[in-house]
């Protein structure tokens, strides 16, 4: 005689469909923790409070994430994924400088709209190692590469990406550190324009006689070049780095 099947418990992952059930529970907990974080702050994100919101028992948190730190890392990854999902990528913008401004504004607006989540994203050690963070960084590098290809870039691509990222992150965290009565939108505009001035030329450098701008533009287009061998590309890149003043 077959024994009756025991009733399902939300805290138990069944042998059949284990992966899907576990992932459903995991996502539910992450979303509950993110919601609690934004509404009540980091101190309110306890395993018991999150478990209650997710409709699970506290031991489920430990089975799914190991400990509270593991849960917070997962919430940070969720934040990066949410940010990347909201990014608009124009592969051929009419005005690359305005595209740069729009991308910076979008990043800052995300931080201002999700202050607790944003702060967590950049305070967790493993946050910047996440796949979603790397995807966002790849989008930024693509934007910088288009600037370089058009001769707009004033500095090396890696430095430009660092400046753009650092000014956006700094703008958000500085804004959030001020009392609400002291928050002046002019600060964000000034920081954005300082960033634009630091990384771009007023007009495409490739149009003037300077070798550095032309070298940067040619170097940015080099990956699309198919007539050169790998060795030839490597040698040419070395020469272009010298002309661009990066070596």
N, C-alpha and C positions, 0 to 999 in steps of 0.2 A: 504494500500500500504506500502510495506516495505521500510524503509529509506535505502539509499545506505550506505555501510560500509565505514567509514572514512579511509583514507590511514594510514598505520602503521607508527609509529614514533619510531626510535631506542631508544628514551628515555622513551617510555611508555611500561610498562609490561602488556600484555594482560590478561584478566580474564581466558581465556582458555590457558593452557600451561604455567601458571604463573611461576611455579617453574623452569621449564627448561629454559624459556626465561630469567628469573632473574639470573640464574646461568651462562648462556652464557655471559650476560652482565658483571656479577661480575668477571668472569675469564678473560674477555677481558680487563677490567680495571686493574686488578692485573698484568697481563702480560705487559700491556703498562707502568704501574708505575715502574715495575721491570726493564724494558728496559731503561726507562728514567733515573732511578736511576744509573744504571751502566754506561750509556753514559755521563751523565752530573752532577751526584752527587745529594745528598739529597735536596739541596736548589732548584734544578730545578723541583722537584716533587710537583708541585702545582696542585690544583684541575682542573684549567682551562687547563693546559698543558696536564695532564693525560686524561681529557675528550676529548680534541682534538685528541690525539693519538688513543684513543679507538673509535672515531667516535660517541661520545655521547655529551650531553649537561652537563655542570657542576652540575646542580641540581641532575643529576642521581647519582653522587658520594655520595651525602649526603643521598639519598634514600637507596643506597646499603650498605654504610659503616658508616653512622652517621656523620662522620667528617673526616678530614685528618688523625687524629691519628688512627682512625679505619681502614683507608685504609693502613697506614703504618704497623699496626699490621697484617693485612691480607697478605701484601707483605712479612713480616718476616715469617709467617706460610708457605707461598709459597716457601721461601728459604729452610726451614727445610725439607719440602716435597721433594724438588728437590735433596737435599743432601741425604736423606734416599733412594730415588729411585736409586741413583748411587752406593749404597753400595753393595759389594759382601760379602755374608755370607757363609763361609765354615763350616759346622757343625762338621767336623772331619779333621782339618788341619794336614798335615804331620808334620809340625814344628810350634807349637803354638807360639813360640817367633817371628818367621818370620811373622806369621799371625798378631801378635800384631803390629809389625813394619809396615806392609802393611796397616793395618787399620788406624794407626796414620798418615802415609804418605797421605792416601786418604783424610782424614779429613783436613789436612793442605793444600793439593793441591786444594781442593774445595774453601777454604778461599782465597788462593792466586789468583785463577782464577775468583773469584766473590767478589772482595774486598768491594765494596759499599754494596752489598747485605749481605755479611757476617757481616759487621760492624752493619748494621741495625738489623740483626737477634739477635745479642747479646746486643743491646742497648735498644730494646723495652721491657718494663716491662713484657708484657704478652707473649713474645716470648717463654720463657722456660716453659710456661704452655701449649703450643700447643700439639696437638695429635702427630704431626710429630716429634717434639722434643722428646717426651716420647718414640716414636718408635725407634728413633736413640739411645736413652739412653739404651733401652732394648737390642739393638744389642751389644752395648758396654758391658753391664753387662753379656751377653751371652759369649762374648769373654773372659771376666775375669773369669767367672765360669769355662770355659774349662781349663784355666790356673791353677785354684785352684784344679780342679779335677785331673789334671796330676801331682800335687805336685810342680808346678813351682812358685807358688805365694809366695812372700816374706812377704807381708802385708795382712791385712784384705781386703776382696773383695770390700767393700764400699770405703775404702781409696784408693785402687788401681784404681777403676773407677774414683774417684775424681782427682787423680794425672794424669791419662791419659788424661782426658778431659781438665784439667787446663793447662797442658803443651802444648797440641795442640792448644787450644784457645789462650794462651799466645804467642806461637810461631807466629801465624798468625798476631795478633794485633801488636806485637813488630816489625815484619818484615815490615808491612805496615806503621809503624810510622817512619821508616828510609827513608832518601832520596834514590832514586834508585841507586845512585852511591855507597852507603854504604851498600847495601844488599849483604851479603856473604852467599852462600848456606851452608857453613860449620856451621853456627849458627843453622840451622834447624837440621842438622845431629847430632850436639852436644846435642841439647835439646832432640831429640828423644832417643839417647843412654842414656842420663841421666835418662829419664823416664823409659827405659827398666831396667836399673840398680836398680832404686828405687823400682820397683814393682815385679821383678822376681829374682829367684835364677839362678846361673850359671848352675846348674843341678837340676833335680827334688828333692825337699827336702824329698819326701817320700822314697827315696832310702837310706837316711842316718838315723842315730839313733835318730835324734831330734824328740821330740813328737809334737812340734808346727806344723811342716810341714805336718806330718802325720795327725794331727787333722784337718788341713785346707783341705787336700785332702778328708778325710772321710766326713767332713761337706759339701763339695761341691757336693758329690754324694748322700747325705742323701735324697734329694727330690725324687730320683729314687727308694728308698728303700720302698718295699711294705709289708714286713713282720712285721714291727713295727706298733703299734697303734699310733694315733696322740699324745697321752700323752707320750708314750715312746720316740717318735721322739723329742718332746719338751724337755724332760729331757736329752736325749743324746746330743742334740744341746747345751744345757746349759753347759754340761761337756766339750764338744769339744771347746766351746768358751773360757773356762778357760784354757784348755791345749794349745790352740792357742795363749794365752796371750792377748785376746781381751777383757777380763774383769778383 
